[in-house]
Amino acid sequence: MALLDSALYAFVTMNGIATSPVVLVVLAFIGAYLGGRVVEVIPFTRRIIERREAQAAERE
């Protein structure tokens, strides 16, 4: 029962933190940064980006 109590307490605490506008803005910036980093790391998306850059260079 203590495990369940701890889990519920953690959930309620995180819910209280997540409703704060300042925390949400910070989480949004962190998510945007990590999303950009993940796109660069995944080979499939990297190839798409490289193709678009190559097409843009051909047009110039």
C-alpha positions in Angstrom: 0.0 0.0 0.0 2.9 2.3 0.7 4.0 2.0 -3.0 0.6 3.1 -4.2 0.6 6.0 -1.7 4.0 7.1 -3.0 2.9 6.9 -6.6 -0.3 8.9 -6.0 1.6 11.5 -4.0 4.1 11.9 -6.8 1.3 12.2 -9.4 -0.5 14.9 -7.4 2.8 16.8 -6.9 3.6 16.7 -10.6 0.1 17.7 -11.5 0.4 20.8 -9.3 3.8 21.7 -10.8 2.6 21.1 -14.4 -0.3 23.6 -14.0 2.1 26.4 -13.2 2.6 28.6 -16.3 6.3 29.2 -15.7 7.0 25.5 -15.5 5.0 24.9 -18.6 7.1 27.5 -20.5 10.3 26.0 -19.3 9.1 22.5 -20.3 8.1 23.8 -23.7 11.6 25.2 -24.3 13.2 22.0 -23.1 10.9 19.9 -25.3 11.7 22.1 -28.4 15.4 21.8 -27.8 15.3 18.1 -27.3 13.0 17.7 -30.3 15.5 19.6 -32.5 18.3 17.4 -31.3 16.4 14.2 -31.9 15.6 15.2 -35.5 19.3 15.7 -36.1 20.3 12.4 -34.6 17.7 10.1 -36.4 19.3 9.1 -39.7 15.9 9.1 -41.6 15.1 12.7 -40.7 18.7 13.7 -41.3 18.5 12.4 -44.9 15.3 14.3 -45.5 16.9 17.5 -44.2 20.0 16.9 -46.4 17.8 16.4 -49.5 15.9 19.6 -48.9 19.2 21.5 -48.4 20.6 20.1 -51.6 17.5 21.0 -53.5 17.6 24.5 -52.1 21.3 24.8 -53.1 20.5 23.6 -56.7 17.9 26.3 -57.1 20.4 29.1 -56.2 
